[in-house]
Amino acid sequence: MSGHRVVSFALAAGAGALAYKYCLRPRYMRWGATDDEVRRELPGDELTSNWAWQATRAVTINAPVEAVWPWLMQVGQDRGGFYSDAWLAKLAGPGGVRRAGAVVPERPDRRVGESVWLARPDRLGGAERLVVAALERGHYMALVSPTKAERLTTGDPGGEGAWVFVVEPINEHTTRLLVRTRAGEDTGFLRWLYTFFVADPAHFVMERRMMLGIKERAEALARHA
């Protein structure tokens, strides 16, 4: 590659990185959320004292909280999956992630300390799970890593972040679903590059589809109630 092409490539890559950082990323980090929702404190914020970045996303659901909450309680491979598209579910392999189409009434609410599996327990050494760190029925559920959950038992909110789902009634027929993710500092430049350019966009694609999946299912449940 000639020197001219190297310079052109470097300039194009730099321009793309700047556009991503200052135009694209700020948009998907707050997809659907209002300025007030981005700024204000949400339940679960107290679980992370020193965070590097925060994403707050939101969607309005034309259904009451009572029709939304059961779907949130079914999140997880061990219950109803993540309501994603089929191609996303297939990334986990055959039988990797479920995709629920109906609420199972006999399933109780999640409990603090309970594991929420991201993949089948017999895959990847059983490491792909989160733990319910806080929960208020009909209002919010906060998920953290197992190591973070252990740290919280000692009263230490530092370190890794949290993934929090909040449902708020707008009126008796409409609900606002907010999802806030807080993450700790990445260790090392390569890890930061991976998080910034790969993990964050991938998480947004999955999370957005999950939120829309909850919306679709809750609205269908409300229509047939």
Secondary structure, DSSP 8 states (H G I E B T S, - for coil): --HHHHHHHHHHHHHHHHHIIIIIHHHHTTTT--HHHHHS--TTGGG-SS-SEEEEEEEEESS-HHHHHHHHHT-BTTTTBT---HHHHHTT-TTSS-B--S--TTS----TT-EEESS-TTSGGG--EEEEEEEETTTEEEEE-HHHHHHHTTT---SS-EEEEEEEEEETTEEEEEEEEEE---SSHHHHHHIIIIIHHHHHHHHHHHHHHHHHHHHHHHHT-
